[in-house]
Amino acid sequence: MDVEAIVWLGLLVFFLAVELATLGLTTIWFAGGALAAFFISLAGGSRMTQILVFIAVAVVLLIFTRPFAVKYINRDRIKTNADSLIGQIAVVTEVIDNLAGQGQARIKGQMWTARATEEGCRIPAGTRVVVREISGVKLMVEPEEAESFVPDK
């Protein structure tokens, strides 16, 4: 076995180890490319051929398997920490006014800085809001009922 074959085998083992450690489908495509390049090196292919096969196989695997992986793998992932707040109801404890840079809401017993998803509107204290996203350490919210928005004048 020549040095190039050992290098490809080493890369294959490395990519598989990273994949097993992360379980996030981050390097599996490169492992496939390294395996193909390993076989090309055993067959006596040139270094350039090995590199081109590595890149081509990795790209083809990425293009054809990534959409499947994103759609079907980890789709039942349980949201944790801040992700679990998206879609939940919070109560505004301090008027939310994006222009003034103020606003707070309480959700699951915790106080968060909050901002409205729609610019130019204020949400009064006591309003029930739905968390639409989290931006940094701020809840981006909108009223549970649209008529709770009070336009700025």
C-alpha positions as CSV (number, residue, x, y, z in Angstrom):
1,M,0.0,0.0,0.0
2,D,1.5,3.3,-1.0
3,V,1.6,6.5,1.0
4,E,-1.3,8.2,-0.8
5,A,-3.6,5.2,0.0
6,I,-2.6,5.5,3.7
7,V,-3.4,9.2,3.6
8,W,-6.8,8.6,2.1
9,L,-7.5,5.9,4.6
10,G,-6.4,8.2,7.4
11,L,-8.7,10.9,6.2
12,L,-11.5,8.4,5.9
13,V,-11.0,7.4,9.6
14,F,-10.7,11.0,10.6
15,F,-14.0,12.1,8.9
16,L,-15.8,9.1,10.3
17,A,-14.6,9.9,13.8
18,V,-15.7,13.5,13.5
19,E,-19.1,12.3,12.2
20,L,-19.5,9.9,15.1
21,A,-18.5,12.6,17.6
22,T,-20.9,15.2,16.2
23,L,-23.8,13.1,14.9
24,G,-24.7,16.1,12.8
25,L,-24.0,14.9,9.3
26,T,-21.1,17.3,9.0
27,T,-18.4,15.2,7.4
28,I,-20.0,12.1,6.1
29,W,-19.8,13.4,2.5
30,F,-16.0,13.9,2.9
31,A,-15.7,10.4,4.2
32,G,-17.4,9.1,1.1
33,G,-15.0,11.1,-1.1
34,A,-12.0,9.8,0.9
35,L,-13.2,6.2,0.4
36,A,-13.6,6.7,-3.3
37,A,-10.1,8.4,-3.5
38,F,-8.7,5.5,-1.5
39,F,-9.9,3.0,-4.1
40,I,-8.6,5.2,-6.9
41,S,-5.2,5.3,-5.2
42,L,-5.2,1.5,-4.8
43,A,-6.0,1.2,-8.5
44,G,-2.9,3.3,-9.4
45,G,-4.7,6.5,-10.2
46,S,-2.7,9.8,-10.3
47,R,-2.7,12.1,-7.3
48,M,-4.7,14.7,-9.4
49,T,-7.3,12.0,-10.3
50,Q,-7.6,11.0,-6.6
51,I,-8.1,14.6,-5.6
52,L,-10.7,15.2,-8.3
53,V,-12.6,12.0,-7.4
54,F,-12.5,13.0,-3.7
55,I,-14.0,16.4,-4.5
56,A,-16.5,15.1,-7.1
57,V,-17.8,12.3,-4.8
58,A,-18.1,14.6,-1.8
59,V,-20.0,17.3,-3.8
60,V,-22.3,14.7,-5.4
61,L,-23.1,13.1,-2.0
62,L,-23.6,16.6,-0.5
63,I,-26.0,17.7,-3.3
64,F,-28.1,14.5,-3.3
65,T,-28.1,13.5,0.4
66,R,-28.2,16.8,2.2
67,P,-31.8,17.6,1.4
68,F,-32.8,14.2,2.5
69,A,-30.8,14.5,5.7
70,V,-32.2,17.9,6.5
71,K,-35.8,16.7,5.9
72,Y,-35.8,13.4,7.7
73,I,-32.9,13.2,10.1
74,N,-33.4,14.9,13.5
75,R,-36.8,16.3,12.4
76,D,-38.3,15.2,15.8
77,R,-35.5,17.1,17.6
78,I,-36.8,18.3,20.9
79,K,-36.4,22.1,21.3
80,T,-34.3,23.1,24.2
81,N,-33.4,26.2,26.0
82,A,-34.4,29.4,24.2
83,D,-35.7,27.5,21.1
84,S,-38.5,26.1,23.2
85,L,-39.8,29.6,23.8
86,I,-40.7,30.2,20.1
87,G,-44.4,30.0,19.7
88,Q,-45.1,30.3,23.4
89,I,-47.2,33.0,25.2
90,A,-45.5,35.7,27.2
91,V,-46.9,38.7,29.1
92,V,-45.5,42.2,28.6
93,T,-44.3,43.7,31.9
94,E,-42.9,47.0,30.5
95,V,-44.3,48.7,27.4
96,I,-42.6,47.5,24.3
97,D,-41.5,50.4,22.1
98,N,-38.9,49.6,19.5
99,L,-38.2,53.3,18.8
100,A,-37.5,54.0,22.5
101,G,-35.5,50.8,22.8
102,Q,-37.6,49.5,25.7
103,G,-39.7,46.6,26.6
104,Q,-39.8,43.5,28.8
105,A,-41.9,40.4,28.9
106,R,-42.2,37.5,31.3
107,I,-42.2,33.9,30.0
108,K,-42.0,30.8,32.1
109,G,-41.1,32.8,35.2
110,Q,-38.2,34.6,33.5
111,M,-37.9,38.3,32.5
112,W,-36.6,38.9,28.9
113,T,-35.9,42.1,27.0
114,A,-38.6,42.2,24.3
115,R,-39.2,44.0,21.0
116,A,-42.1,44.0,18.6
117,T,-41.7,42.2,15.3
118,E,-43.5,45.1,13.6
119,E,-41.7,48.4,13.6
120,G,-43.5,51.6,14.7
121,C,-45.9,49.9,17.1
122,R,-46.1,49.8,20.8
123,I,-47.4,47.0,22.9
124,P,-48.8,48.0,26.3
125,A,-47.9,46.3,29.6
126,G,-50.2,43.4,30.5
127,T,-50.7,42.3,26.8
128,R,-50.3,38.6,26.0
129,V,-47.8,38.2,23.2
130,V,-46.6,35.3,21.1
131,V,-42.8,34.8,20.8
132,R,-42.0,34.6,17.1
133,E,-38.2,34.5,17.3
134,I,-35.2,35.1,19.5
135,S,-32.7,37.7,18.4
136,G,-29.6,37.6,20.5
137,V,-31.0,38.0,24.0
138,K,-34.3,39.6,23.0
139,L,-37.7,38.1,22.4
140,M,-39.2,39.2,19.2
141,V,-43.0,39.2,19.9
142,E,-46.3,40.2,18.5
143,P,-49.6,40.5,20.3
144,E,-51.7,37.4,20.6
145,E,-54.6,39.5,19.2
146,A,-53.7,42.0,16.5
147,E,-55.9,44.7,17.9
148,S,-53.5,45.0,20.9
149,F,-51.0,46.9,18.8
150,V,-51.1,50.6,19.4
151,P,-49.6,52.6,16.5
152,D,-47.1,55.3,17.3
153,K,-48.2,58.8,16.4
